[in-house]
């Protein structure tokens, strides 16, 4: 089994009831694989117990990064949350436990932006 932590590191932040998690590929060659498999839907499913709003994903290929905005993720925000981690700083570490396919090959029909660099 492969987990996201094997291929990336992450940072998180917050604003009100919104958590922001940026995922950075350790190796630029792995970014297309991450872009294909670390989707907004999978991130929302990974945090299904705490994220009560939509999850948006922004691609930053120049940084080999994906940025996720998790709405309704912090129990109302820092001043209202009863959570031990009201800022959501541990969410980036939790996301790195997401399971990924073992096969690192990209499908032949992957969009041009997701093709593995030579």
C-alpha positions, 0 to 999 in steps of 0.5 A: 500500500502506498500513502500520500506521505510517500510522495508529498509533504503538506502545509495547512492554514485556516481562515474562519471555518475554512481550512486550506491544505497545500500538498507539494510533490517531493519529486516533480516527476510525481506531480502528474500522478498526484494531480490524477489521484489526489482529487477534491472528491477524494479529499472530501471523502478522506475528511468526511467526518469533519468537512461539512461543505465543498472542497475546492482544488487548485493546481499549481504545476509550477510548484508541483503542488495542489491546494485544497480549500475545505469549507465548513471544516473547523467546527465554526472557526477558531473562536467557536470551535470546541476542537482540540485543533481549532486551527486545523494545523493537524489536517495536513498531516492527516491528509498525508495518510490518504491511500494511493494506488500502488501503480505509479504509471499514468493512463495513456489517455491522461490529459496533456497537463498530466503527462509525465515529464520526460 
